[in-house]
């Protein structure tokens, strides 16, 4: 079992040579002609980038539009963390087939990043396995290695000596000992990423065979040494990137581009920080209220909370203490009684219509406990989940007034509201209103065009974070 560390230990590493690092990074980016496609398993993955597109569909035309953009990077929202493994395999086959078709038509080289949770939840290794197989089948691309980089500074996720940590207060707790590792669907035990890989692949890839890129080499800018590690991999070998700061990921991306230039092919299972560095996105300041809500509206804002994590529940309690917020508890467990559930949905609609015109913020939240039944089946649980999700997104879809702002808390919740409630086909990521909290600008096709839609991940921020963001939006 890995030990808990103090946040102070992050300062024990020597600082990176920033000017040289930036010069080398920009040099490699300018020399590369690859298009980067991030397949995002929920909409929170854009939490480190700005001025890039997110497509909510993966049809050929949407992918072609992404390839035609000047940006080297675009996202496809798969929302696969809310799917069964069977369904996620099906859609990834389809996505890769369409990407390969467009790439061939455009004569464009590309790299695919499987962007997922910084606390290691999601369909791993199923997603990258099927991407690898589909690339070989559709484009005869042989992937040499898979790179894992779950580091995400804004969310307090660090990988040190191959162990992945989650920040709690002033401590770094091994990820395998957190509530995230106990996830009912995507749980795991190992905090050491080498052991995590062996655990998740059921021994197909052994911990002893995993290559580790050290923070020491990254801080020394030992680019040639890291490149040599990458050039040595074959047969989908796994590579771990340790990281205690954004510069570590930037340094790694330099070595990566050099290895790719020399003919190596990689797939990536990473958190949001890696996408920013590999995609050549410079950091920017947090968004201001004026940027997010440029026109003051008479109607109040709307917050929808679906995430069940303890962190979210704590944040919700703090939010409801904010002046001019009205809590609207959606008793989602009533899904077990069809008639009562329909009545509950109607009640929530009426409450929202009452609160918004008063200029107050309507905070709609589901039950705080996951509904668990004895002798439950995966199929029945999924059907219930879909019914609850359909109800939640209808609270936006059926709105007849435009709220002053819209914020959704939780990955699956924010995806359903964005795609089904708002009807977004393509959005632009404006930036972040709080570290790790992205804001979409909705497209002209959506229910509320050019609206700033705030996507608040379930696992980001301290207990006051949600309250602070809503306070900014309320102005």
N, C-alpha and C positions, 0 to 999 in steps of 0.2 A: 504494500500500500504506500502510495506517495505521500509525502508530508505537506502540510499547509505552509505556505511561504508568506513572508511579509512583502507588501508592495515596495518597501524600501530596496529590496534586492534588485529591482529593475535598474536602479541607479548604479549598481556595481559594475555594469558593462561599460567599456570605454565608448565615448561618443563616436558617431560615424563622421567621416570627413565629408561634410554636407556639400561643399562646392564641387568637389571631384565627383561625388556620387551623382549629383544632378547633371553634371556635364556628360558623364558616361551614359546615364539613363536617356537623356534627350538624343544623344548620338545614336544609340541603338534603335530608338523609336523612329527616328527620321530615316534610318536605313531599311526599316521593315515595311513590307507592302501587304502584310497579313490583315485580314478583317477578323475581328474578334467577336464571337457570339456567346453571350452569357445566357445559359438556360437556367432560369431562376425558379426554384421550387416554391417560392412564395414572394409577394411583392415587396417585402422588406429588404431584399438584397441590393436595392439601389441606394442604400443608406450611406454610401461614401462618394457618390458621383454627382455630377451636375451637367446639364445641357446635353443629355443623351436621351435616345428614344427607348421606350418600352412598348413592345407589341404584345397584345394579349391573345393573339392567334398565331398559328404557325403555318398558315396556308402559303403557297408559293408566292403569291403577290405581296404579302406582308414581308416575307423574307427578302424578296427582290428589292422592295423599297428600302429595307435595312442595308442591303449591299450597295445601293445607289447613294446612300448618305455620305457626306464628306467625313463624318466621324469614323474612326477606325473601330469603334465599339458600338454595339447595340444589344439590347436585352430582349429575350422572348420569355414571357411569363408563362410557365407551365402549370404552376400551382400544384405540382405533383405531390407535395407533402400531404395534401388532402385526399390523395387517391390511394386505391389499393395497389399493391406491387404489380399485379397483373396489368392494371390500367396504365400505370406509369411506364411499364415496358412497351406497351402498345403505342403510346403517344411519342415516346422517344425514338422508336423506330421510324415513325412517320415524320417527325421533325428532322432527323438526320437525313432521311431520304430527300426531303424537300430542300434542305440546305445544300446537299451534294448536287442536286439538279440545278439549282440556281448558280452555284459556284462554277459548275462546268459551263453553263451558258455564258457566264460573265468572265470566264477564265481568271478567277480570283482565288488565291490561296486563303485559307482560313484556319482559325483555331477555335475549339469549343471549350468553354469553361462551364462545368457543372457547379453553379453557385448554390450553396446550401447553408445550413445553420451553423453558426459559430460555436454552438454547444453540442455539435456532432449528431444531431437528430436528422432523420431523413432516410430515403431509400438508397442506402449505401450497403453493398457495392452494386446493387441492381442497375442503377442509372448509368454509371460509368461503364459497367460491363456491356450493356446493350448499345451504348454509344460506340464503344470500341468495335463491337461486332458489326454494327450497321455501317461504320466508316469503311471497314474492310470489304463488306458486301457491295456497297453502293459506289465506292470510289477507289477501291483497292489501296486504301491507306492503312499501313501497318503501324499501329501505335507502339512505340518503344517503352514508354513509361507513364505512370500515373503519379501526379504531384498532389500531395495533400498539404493544405495551408489554411487551417481554421483560425489563424490569428485575426483579431478584430479589436483594435485599441479602443474605439469609441464604446464598445460594449463590455470592455474589461476582460477580453479573452487573450491569453498569452500562451505561447508554447515554449517551454524552457527545458533543456536537456531531454527532449522528446516527450515530456509530460505536458498535457494541455490543462490550463488553469482557467478558472472563472473567478473574477474579482467579486468579493463580498466585503464591503467596507474597506478596511486597510489590509485585508488578507487575500491571498490567492489560494483558492481551494481546488484541489484536483477535480477535473470535470466528472470523473466517475463517481464522486462522492456528493454530487449535487442533485437537486430535484430533477434536473434535465435528464440525467442518466437513468432516472426511474420512470421515464416516459412510457406509458402503457404500450404504445405502438413501436417506438424507436429506441427503447432502452438499451443500455450497455453497461459493462462493468469496468473496463480498462480505461485508465487515464493516460497511460503511456501509449502514444499513438502507434508504436510498433505492435504492441499487444492488442490495441484496438483493431488494427488491420487484420491481425490473425484471428481475433474473435469474430469480427464481422464477415470475414471470408471463409469462416469455418475451417481454418487451417490450410486453405489453398495457398495463401501467401504467408510464409512464416515470419515471425518477428525478427529472427536473426538475419533475414535476407533483405530487410528494409534499409534503404540508404538514408542517412541523416545529414542534413545541411545545418551546420552549427552557427549559433549567433556569433561566436568568436570569428569564424571565417567571414561572415557577412560584415561585421564591424571593421575588420581589417581590409575589406574590399578585395578579398582573395578570389577575384572573379575567375581567374584561370583555373584555380583549384576546384571551384564549384562547377565550372563548365566541364572539367574532366570527370567529375562525378556523374553529371548528366549524360555525357557522351558514352559512359560505360554501361548504361542501362539497356535492357532488352527484354522482350517477352512480357511487356506490361508490368515490369518491376515497379515497386512503390518507392517514392521519395518523400520524406518529411522535411518541411521547412520550419525550423525553429525561428521564432520572432518575438522580440520584446518591444519593438517600435516599428513605425511605418518605414523607416529607412532600411530596415532589414529586408522587408519585402521588395522594396525598390532595388536594393543591391542584388537580390536573387533574380529579379526580372531581367537584369542586364546579362547575367550568365545564361539565363534561359533563352533570350533572343540570340545569343551567340551560338548556343547549341542548336537551335532551330535553323539558323543560317547554315550550319554544317550538316543539315540533313536529318536531324532527329525529330521524331514526332511524339507529342505528349498529349495526354488528357489531364484535366485538372478538377479536383474536388476541393473547393475552397470556400472561405467566407468572403465577405464583401471587400476587405482591404486589398486582397490580391487582384481583384477585378480592376480596381482603380489604378494600381501601379502597372499592371500588364497592359491596361487600356490607355495609358498615357494621360490620365486625368489629373490635372493640377488641383491641389486643395484650394478651397475658397472659404470665406467667412460664412458664418451661419446666416440664414435668411432673416430679414427683419419682418416685423408685422406689416409694414407698408408693402413689402414685396409679395407677401403671401395673401394679404387682404387689402388690396389697394383702395377699394371703395368701401366706406362704412355703410353697412346695410341695417335696415330696421329690424329684420328678423334675427333671432338669436342663432348661435351656432349649434352644431349637432355632433355628439360624440357617441360612438357605438363600441362597446367593450365586449369582446367575445372570448379572449384568451382566459384560460383557467389558472394560469400559474400563480403561485403565492405572491410573486413580485407584482403581478398585475392587480391582484385583489388589494394588496397594500396600497398601490398607487391610486386605485379607484376610491378607496376610503378617504384618502387625502383630497382627491379632486372634489368629492361631494361636499367638502367643507368650504369650498370656494364660493364666494358670494355670487348670486345670480346663476347658480347651477341647480337644475332640478333632476334628481335621480328618478329614473323610470325603470323599475325592475321587471324584466321580461321573464316570467316564470317558465323557463324552457322545459322543465321536467313534465309539464302538462302535455308534452308531445305524446305521452302514453294514453291520453284520452282525446280522441280526435275532436269531439265537440267542444270540450273545454279549451283545447289548444286553439281552435278557430276563434273562440270568444276572446281568448287572451291576446291574440294577434290584433283583433279589432280594437281592444282596449288600448294597446300600445299606440296604434295609429292615431287614435283620438287624443291621447295624451300629448303626442308630438305636435299635432295640429293646434293644441291649446297652448303649449309652451312657447313655440317658436315665435308667433306673432307678438308675444309679450316682451320680446327682446332678450329672453333668458336662454341659457344653454341647456339643451335637452341631452341628458346623459342616459342612454339606453344600455342596460347591461344584462347579460344572461345570468342564470344561476352560477354560483361560484364553484360548485362541485361538479365533477364529471359524472354523468348519469351512468350508473353501473348496476346491472341486473344479474341475478343468479341464473345460470345456465344460458347466458346470452350467447348469440352467435355473431360472428363478424359481419355477416350480411345484414342481420336485423339492426345491429349497432350502426352500420353505415347508413341504412335507410332512415333511421331516426336522426342521425347527424345531418343528412341532406334536408330533411323536413325542417329542422331547426334553422339550418343555414338559409334555406329558401325564405323562411319567415323573416330572418334578420335582414337579408338584402331587400326584401319588399318594403321595409321601413324607409328606405331611400328611393327605391324604384317608384313607389306610389305617392311620393311627396308631391303636393301641388303648390308648394312655396319653396323658393330657393333659400336654403339656410345661409347664415352669414359666413359660416365655414363648415367644413366637414372633416372629422377625424375618426379613424377606425383603429382599434387596438387589437392586435393579434394578426398573425400572417394569413390564416385561412379566412378569417372575418374580413380583412381588408381586401383580399383578392376577390371574394364574392361580391362585396359592395362595389369595387371598382369595375369588374367585368359585367356583373348582372344588374346591380343596382344602378350604377351610373352609365352602363353600356359603353365603356371605353374600349376602343379598338387600338388606339395609339396614344400614348401620353408622353410628355416631355418631363424629365426629372429636373426640377428647378434647383434643387440642392437640399440642404438639411436645415430644419428650424431648431434642432437640438441635436447634440452629438448622437449619430446613429438613427435619427428620425427623419426619413425622407419626405419630400413633398412632390407630388405629381401636379402638372398642369394638364387638365383634361383636354381632349381633342374636340374639334367642332362637332363630331358625331355624337357626343355624349349627351346625357340628359341635361346636365348643366355645363355648357361649353366654357372653356377657359376658367374653370374653377380650380382653386388650389385645394388639392385633396391630400391631407396629412395621414401618412401611414406609420403608425406607432407600433414597433415590434413588441411582442409579448415579453421578451426577455431583456429589454434595454432600460437603463436608468435606475436611479435610486427611488425611494418611496415618494419623493416630491416631484419627480420628473414630469409626470402627466399633468399634475396641477400647474406646474410652471409653464408648460407649453400652452395649455388652455388659457392661462392668465395672459400670455403674450397675444394670443389670437383674439381674446376678448378686448384687449387694449385698455 
